[in-house]
Structure formats: C-alpha cells, structure tokens
Amino acid sequence: GHGRGAVYGDSVARLLERCNHAVTREFYLNDRGVQMGAFAASLAARKAGEPVPENGYNGQYIVDWSAELPDGVDPLEWGYERALADQREVLQRLAIHFDVWTSERSLVAAGAVGEVLDALRERGVTYESDGALWLRSTDFGDDKDRVLIKGDGEFTYLLPDVAYHRDKYARDFELLLDVWGADHHGYVPRMRAALQALGHDPASFQVAITQLVKLMRGGEEVRLSKRTGDIIELRDVIDEVGADATRFTYLLQSVDTPQTFDLELAKSQSMDNPVFYVQMAHAKLCGIARNAASREVTRVALDDADLSLLVHERELDVLRVLFTLPDTVATACVDRAPHRITSWLRELAGAVHGFHHDCYVMGDGVDPALTQARLWLVEAARIGLLVGLDLVGVSAPEAMEQREAVA
C-alpha cells in the first residue's frame, strides 16, 4: 500500500506539472512518539543480543541494521538516519524524489504546535473538558469534537498534523494534496474541520485514500506481517519485477479500489503483461524509424507530407486514440486519476500493434508518399507513448532487449 501511494502521488504531481501547475513534492516524517521509541529499543536489543521488547519490531531489516549500529551511538538518532536513507534509496529506484522532507520533531521543536494552539484559541474553537483541551470540530462538519491535548498534558496525533498543514498554508501553497493509507479514511473529516477552524477554505485540502494491495505469486497470496518480521518490502517487489512494472502495475486502476498485484504477470515478457505490451509498442515504432534510417529514407517536413493518404482503418485507429490525449491528460489531472493514463496507453499500444501488423511503412508496392505519411504517423504515436509513459514514470525503451532486467 505504501508503494502504491508513493507511485500514485508522484504521477499526480507529473500530471499537475504537465497541466502547468507549480508543484512541490513533500514528504512528512512521523518521526516522534511511541513507535520511534519501539524502533530504537528494537535496534538496541538486537545489537546487544537480547530479545526484542514487547511491541517492538522483528523484521529482518532490524537484524541487519543492528549489525551496522556503531558502539556507543544513540540507536534512535542512528536508526532514524539509517531508515531515512533506506527510504530515499528505494524511492529513487522508482524515479520518485521529494523536494522537501518535513520532520514532525522539527515542527515541534520550532514551536509550530504552540503557535497553532494559540491560533485555535484566538479563534474561539477550543474548550476544556475532563482535564483535556478539545477542538470544536463538530462546528465544521466532523461527527464529534476531537481532543488536542490529553489530560496528562501530551498532545494527540492530530495537533502536530494540524500544525504541519498550517505551515503549508504559511508557505503560500494554494492547494494541499495529501496521499494517505486506507486506515486513515476516518481522519479526513477531522483534519478538514481543523483547517476550516483556522479559517482556510476546506476545498483547498484534498486527500486521496489508497486502498490495500494484495500481492500474488503462483496463484497464492503473499502474506505480510510487519510485527512478526514476515515482510515484503517495496524493494523486494522492485527487485523481482523491475521499477517500470512496479509503477505501471500500481497505476492500472484507481487507488480507491483494492488491488491484486500479480508478481508473475508483472515480470513476464509477454503481451499479457500491460507494461511489456505498451513498451513493446514503443519499441516497434522505434524499429520502424531505424529501418527507415537504414534504407536512407528521410522523413520530409510535416507540411510536405500528404496526411490525407492515411485512410486505412488501422491508421485511423491510431489517430483516434492520439486525438483524445489532451482531454485524457486534462481529465486525469482534474480527477487526480493517473490510471486514466495507463488505460490510454494500453489503448494506443493496441492501435499501434494493429497498425504494425497490417500497414507496411516501406517496401515494394508502398507509394513513397504513403511512406512519408505513415512515417509521420509513427512519429506522432511514438511521441504520444512518450508523453503517457513519462506521466506514469515508466521508461520507453527503443528495443526490448534494453528493457530493465528482472529476477
């Protein structure tokens, strides 16, 4: 699910940029609280050869990292940097980068939590009850009021999250697009209520909820359990099927629906594999261009090509799909729906494969004028595939032997 969210968010950013929006990619690090303490304690225990504490972490990565942990260093700080470096490296393999990494700890240390508390109090949207400080979130559409500071003085998860989003507005962002996991669905109304309580337009805050992904291999589900250490990491998926197949598969359907990810299909070099099918279409078009170069056939200027000769049904199929690209991109951007791009790519690839099978571009019996028109159709289709593949962050190999190696 985390990998699906990362790929989805990156592709939404690509769509927004394609439609002339200024986009900042930002990662929010939940780097404080009980879970961080459990993580550090697990590292320290493994380092000392002791059992992992109750509610600690038992994954193999804890074993591996504890072996790297230098003597005498703070396991929390060292482990934090080690985990962050690991995450950056995996994301980089998927061509995902973040412009800003915002730390929850840093926000707290900078006084952002205190500032947002003051702002909420000044607006009269808090009250005290049973020793706790509450937000009047029901005044802004939430189903119940929410605790900001518990009776023991500790603040809830909500408060620093509100401070983080307030900080985004302070940096003059006009639209906040969050990507959250399936278990955070109920968190959306309270966050929207809190931002509205601060005076922000609730429409400026949008959240995509990514549903869970079921990994399948050989017809059987690959089980996950972070607590017991039986874990499939995102890097494991990339190692097995490759970065291109990982990204394309995650984007085959809307993120608001559960997904089944067939590892065997994703790594297969067959036309049943959607990413292979699309990349093969691009490779075939590049092959035509190479063939033209070997025959010393040069494509004339577009204005000099007689495109009215493109009347074959297979040619028209390609043209019809290409015609829909601008509207498809615009709709995918507005709806935050990169799966519309993968659907379009598969449609164009199908048209290209049909054209490649039925329409000779060069050779005996092919009118040179028709060759020129078809060479331009080939180039248009190639550019269309390039645009679509770039929007989903997938490479466009010129020959399939250059395709990313898979295990």
C-alpha positions in Angstrom: 0.0 0.0 0.0 2.8 2.4 0.8 4.4 1.8 -2.6 1.1 2.3 -4.3 0.7 5.7 -2.6 4.2 6.8 -3.5 3.8 6.0 -7.2 0.3 7.5 -7.3 1.4 10.7 -5.6 4.4 11.1 -8.0 2.2 10.5 -11.1 -0.4 13.1 -9.8 2.5 15.6 -9.5 3.6 14.8 -13.0 0.1 15.4 -14.3 -0.2 18.7 -12.5 3.1 19.9 -13.9 2.1 18.8 -17.4 -1.0 21.0 -16.9 1.1 24.0 -15.9 0.8 23.9 -12.2 3.7 24.7 -9.9 4.1 21.6 -7.7 6.2 20.9 -4.7 6.6 17.3 -3.7 6.8 16.9 0.1 7.2 14.0 2.5 6.0 14.3 6.1 8.1 12.3 8.5 6.2 11.0 11.5 9.4 10.8 13.5 8.3 11.1 17.1 6.2 9.2 19.6 5.9 5.7 20.9 6.7 4.0 17.6 10.0 5.7 17.3 10.9 4.6 20.8 9.9 1.0 20.0 12.1 1.1 16.9 15.1 2.4 18.7 14.6 -0.2 21.5 14.4 -3.0 19.0 17.7 -1.9 17.4 19.4 -1.7 20.7 18.1 -5.1 21.9 19.3 -6.8 18.7 22.6 -5.1 19.0 23.0 -6.5 22.5 21.8 -9.9 21.5 18.7 -9.6 23.7 15.1 -10.4 22.8 13.2 -7.6 21.1 10.9 -5.8 23.6 7.1 -6.4 23.6 5.5 -4.3 20.8 9.0 -4.0 19.2 10.0 -4.7 15.6 11.2 -8.1 14.5 11.8 -7.6 10.8 15.0 -8.8 9.1 15.9 -5.2 8.5 16.2 -4.7 12.3 18.6 -7.6 12.4 20.7 -6.2 9.5 20.7 -2.6 10.8 21.6 -3.6 14.3 24.7 -5.3 12.9 25.7 -1.9 11.4 24.9 0.1 14.5 28.2 1.5 15.8 29.1 1.1 19.5 28.2 4.0 21.8 25.8 5.8 19.4 22.2 6.8 20.1 20.1 4.0 18.5 17.3 6.4 18.0 19.2 9.0 16.0 21.4 6.5 14.1 18.3 4.3 13.3 16.4 7.4 12.2 19.1 8.4 9.7 19.5 4.8 8.6 15.8 4.3 7.9 15.5 7.6 6.1 18.5 6.8 3.8 16.9 3.4 3.1 13.6 5.0 2.1 15.3 7.6 -0.1 17.2 4.9 -1.9 14.1 2.8 -2.6 12.1 5.7 -3.8 15.0 6.8 -6.1 14.8 3.4 -7.8 11.2 4.2 -8.7 12.3 7.7 -10.0 10.5 9.3 -7.1 12.0 12.3 -5.4 10.8 14.8 -2.9 11.7 18.5 -2.9 11.0 18.8 0.9 11.2 16.4 3.8 9.4 17.9 6.7 10.1 16.4 10.2 7.4 16.3 12.8 10.1 16.6 15.5 11.4 19.7 13.9 8.0 21.3 13.8 7.5 20.6 17.5 11.0 21.9 18.3 10.3 25.1 16.3 7.2 25.9 18.3 4.8 25.3 15.5 2.5 23.3 17.8 2.3 26.1 20.3 1.6 28.5 17.5 -1.3 26.5 16.1 -2.7 26.1 19.6 -2.6 29.9 20.1 -4.3 30.4 16.7 -7.1 28.0 17.5 -7.6 29.5 20.9 -7.8 33.0 19.5 -10.5 31.9 17.1 -12.5 30.5 20.0 -12.7 27.0 18.6 -11.3 25.2 21.6 -12.6 24.3 25.1 -11.5 22.4 28.1 -13.4 19.4 29.4 -12.4 16.4 31.7 -8.9 17.9 32.0 -8.3 17.8 28.2 -8.3 20.5 25.6 -10.8 19.9 22.8 -11.4 21.2 19.3 -14.9 22.2 18.4 -14.7 20.2 15.2 -18.4 19.4 15.1 -18.9 23.1 14.2 -17.1 22.4 11.0 -18.7 19.1 9.9 -16.9 16.5 12.0 -19.1 13.9 13.7 -17.6 14.6 17.1 -15.2 17.0 18.8 -11.6 16.0 18.9 -9.0 16.0 21.7 -6.0 18.2 21.1 -4.2 17.8 24.4 -4.9 14.9 26.7 -5.4 15.1 30.4 -1.7 14.1 31.1 -0.5 17.1 29.0 0.5 15.1 26.0 -0.9 16.3 22.7 -2.7 13.9 20.3 -1.5 12.9 16.8 -4.0 15.5 15.4 -2.3 18.6 16.9 1.1 18.3 15.2 -0.6 17.2 12.0 -2.7 20.4 12.0 0.5 22.4 12.7 2.1 20.8 9.7 -0.7 21.7 7.4 -0.9 25.2 8.8 2.8 25.5 7.9 2.0 24.6 4.3 -0.5 27.5 4.1 2.1 29.8 5.7 4.4 28.9 2.7 1.7 30.2 0.3 0.5 26.9 -1.1 -3.0 27.3 -2.6 -3.9 23.6 -2.8 -2.8 20.8 -0.4 -3.0 17.3 -1.9 -2.4 14.5 0.7 -2.0 10.8 -0.1 -3.0 8.7 2.9 -3.3 4.9 3.5 -6.6 3.1 3.8 -6.6 3.1 7.6 -6.7 6.9 7.7 -10.1 7.3 6.0 -11.8 8.5 9.2 -9.0 11.1 9.8 -10.0 13.2 6.8 -13.1 15.0 8.3 -11.3 16.0 11.5 -8.3 17.4 9.6 -10.6 19.3 7.2 -12.6 20.6 10.2 -9.4 21.7 12.0 -8.2 23.6 8.9 -11.5 25.2 8.4 -11.5 26.2 12.1 -8.2 28.1 11.3 -10.0 30.0 8.5 -8.9 28.0 5.5 -11.1 27.0 2.6 -11.9 23.3 3.1 -11.9 22.9 -0.7 -8.1 23.7 -0.7 -7.4 20.5 1.2 -7.8 17.2 -0.7 -6.9 13.7 0.3 -6.5 10.6 -1.8 -7.0 7.4 0.2 -5.1 4.5 -1.3 -6.6 1.1 -0.7 -4.6 -2.0 0.1 -2.7 -4.1 -2.4 -2.8 -7.9 -2.3 0.4 -9.5 -3.7 0.0 -12.8 -5.5 2.6 -15.3 -6.7 1.7 -18.5 -8.4 -1.9 -18.0 -7.7 -1.4 -17.7 -3.9 -1.4 -14.6 -1.8 2.0 -13.4 -0.4 1.2 -12.7 3.3 2.5 -9.6 5.1 3.1 -9.1 8.8 5.4 -6.2 9.9 5.2 -7.2 13.5 6.5 -10.8 13.1 9.1 -9.8 10.5 7.4 -11.7 7.7 7.5 -8.7 5.5 7.6 -8.0 1.8 9.4 -4.7 1.3 8.9 -2.4 -1.7 12.5 -3.1 -2.7 11.6 -6.8 -2.8 8.9 -6.0 -5.4 11.2 -3.8 -7.4 13.9 -6.5 -7.3 11.5 -9.1 -8.6 9.6 -7.3 -11.3 11.6 -4.1 -12.1 10.8 -0.5 -11.5 8.8 0.0 -14.7 6.5 -2.9 -14.0 6.1 -1.9 -10.4 5.0 1.6 -11.3 2.8 0.7 -14.2 1.0 -2.1 -12.2 0.3 0.1 -9.3 -1.3 2.6 -11.6 -3.5 0.2 -13.6 -6.6 1.1 -11.6 -8.0 3.8 -9.3 -6.3 3.9 -5.9 -9.7 4.0 -4.2 -10.2 0.3 -5.1 -8.4 -2.7 -3.6 -5.7 -4.1 -5.9 -4.3 -7.5 -6.7 -0.7 -7.3 -7.9 0.3 -10.5 -9.8 4.1 -10.7 -9.4 4.5 -13.4 -12.0 2.5 -11.5 -14.6 4.3 -8.2 -13.9 7.7 -9.7 -14.5 6.7 -11.7 -17.6 7.9 -10.7 -21.0 4.6 -11.4 -22.7 1.9 -9.4 -24.4 -0.4 -10.3 -21.4 1.8 -8.0 -19.3 0.4 -4.5 -19.6 3.8 -2.6 -19.3 5.5 -5.0 -21.7 2.6 -4.6 -24.1 3.0 -0.8 -24.1 6.8 -0.7 -24.1 6.8 -3.2 -27.0 4.6 -0.8 -29.0 7.1 2.0 -28.5 10.0 -0.3 -29.4 8.2 -1.3 -32.6 7.8 2.3 -33.6 11.5 2.9 -32.9 12.3 -0.1 -35.0 10.4 1.4 -38.0 12.5 4.6 -37.6 15.7 2.6 -37.5 14.6 0.7 -40.6 13.9 3.9 -42.4 17.4 5.2 -41.5 19.0 2.0 -42.8 17.1 2.4 -46.1 18.2 6.1 -46.1 14.5 7.2 -46.2 14.3 10.6 -44.6 11.1 11.9 -43.2 10.0 15.1 -45.1 8.8 18.2 -43.4 5.3 17.8 -41.9 3.8 20.4 -44.2 5.2 18.5 -47.2 3.6 15.1 -46.2 0.2 14.2 -47.6 -1.6 13.1 -44.5 -4.9 12.7 -46.4 -3.5 9.3 -47.5 -4.0 7.9 -44.0 -7.3 6.2 -44.6 -6.6 2.6 -43.6 -8.7 1.6 -40.6 -5.6 0.7 -38.6 -4.2 4.2 -39.3 -7.4 5.8 -38.2 -7.4 3.8 -35.0 -4.0 5.3 -34.1 -5.2 8.8 -35.0 -8.4 8.5 -33.0 -6.6 7.5 -29.8 -4.0 10.2 -30.3 -6.8 12.8 -30.7 -8.0 12.0 -27.2 -4.7 12.6 -25.4 -5.1 16.3 -24.4 -8.6 15.6 -22.9 -7.4 12.5 -21.2 -4.5 14.3 -19.6 -6.7 17.2 -18.5 -9.3 14.9 -17.0 -6.7 12.7 -15.3 -5.2 15.9 -13.8 -8.5 17.3 -12.5 -9.7 13.9 -11.2 -6.2 13.1 -9.7 -6.5 9.8 -11.7 -3.3 8.6 -13.3 -4.9 5.3 -14.0 -6.7 7.1 -16.9 -3.2 7.5 -18.5 -2.3 3.8 -18.2 -5.7 2.9 -19.8 -5.0 5.4 -22.6 -1.5 4.0 -23.1 -2.9 0.4 -23.4 -5.4 1.7 -25.9 -2.8 3.4 -28.0 -0.5 0.4 -27.8 -3.3 -1.8 -29.1 -3.8 0.5 -32.0 0.0 0.6 -32.7 0.3 -3.2 -32.7 -2.6 -3.4 -35.1 -1.0 -0.8 -37.4 2.3 -2.5 -37.2 0.8 -5.8 -38.2 -1.4 -4.6 -41.1 0.3 -1.5 -42.6 3.7 -1.6 -44.2 5.5 1.7 -44.0 8.2 1.0 -46.5 9.0 -1.6 -49.1 7.9 -2.9 -52.5 4.5 -1.7 -53.5 4.2 1.1 -50.9 3.8 4.5 -52.5 6.6 6.8 -51.4 4.0 9.5 -50.5 2.2 7.0 -48.3 5.5 6.1 -46.7 6.0 9.7 -45.7 2.5 10.0 -44.3 3.0 6.8 -42.3 6.4 7.9 -41.0 4.7 10.9 -39.5 2.0 8.7 -38.0 4.7 6.6 -36.5 6.4 9.7 -35.0 3.1 11.0 -33.6 2.3 7.7 -32.0 5.9 7.5 -30.6 5.6 10.9 -29.0 2.2 10.0 -27.6 3.6 7.0 -25.9 6.5 9.0 -24.6 4.1 11.6 -23.1 2.0 8.9 -21.5 4.9 6.9 -20.2 6.5 9.9 -18.7 3.3 10.8 -16.9 3.3 7.4 -15.1 7.1 7.5 -14.6 7.9 4.5 -16.9 10.7 4.2 -19.3 10.3 4.0 -23.1 12.9 1.5 -24.4 13.8 1.8 -28.0 14.3 -2.0 -28.2 13.0 -4.6 -25.8 16.4 -6.1 -25.3 17.2 -2.8 -23.4 14.3 -3.4 -21.0 15.2 -3.4 -17.3 16.5 -6.7 -16.2 14.2 -8.7 -13.9 14.9 -11.5 -11.5 
